[in-house]
Amino acid sequence: FWNKIQSYQHATTSLKAKGMTPKQMQNVNRARGCYALILCAVYPLMYRYLPDETLRDTVLSRAVATAMVAVTVHMYNILKVYGK
């Protein structure tokens, strides 16, 4: 139910009411698309091009996880501004 309400709000609230310019909205959508591509491509690229020894390295795993969490948090903050 609440997802439908939120979806309705996003679809019916104007950019002016949200306090956003069309350029800001374009930047939000561009960032969302770029971050989604980055997050979806990380693991397949690593699996394809890195040797097994490197993939089993805990330092690399933690670094990749940290980077993915940071990108996700940044995307969340961008979308949070969009949702106001």
Stockholm file with secondary structure:
# STOCKHOLM 1.0

chainA/1-84         FWNKIQSYQHATTSLKAKGMTPKQMQNVNRARGCYALILCAVYPLMYRYLPDETLRDTVLSRAVATAMVAVTVHMYNILKVYGK
#=GR chainA/1-84 SS CHHHHHHHHHHHSCHHHHTCCHHHHHHHHHHHHHHHHHHHHHHHHHHHHSCHHHHTCHHHHHHHHHHHHHHHHHHHHHHHHHTC
#=GC SS_cons        CHHHHHHHHHHHSCHHHHTCCHHHHHHHHHHHHHHHHHHHHHHHHHHHHSCHHHHTCHHHHHHHHHHHHHHHHHHHHHHHHHTC
//
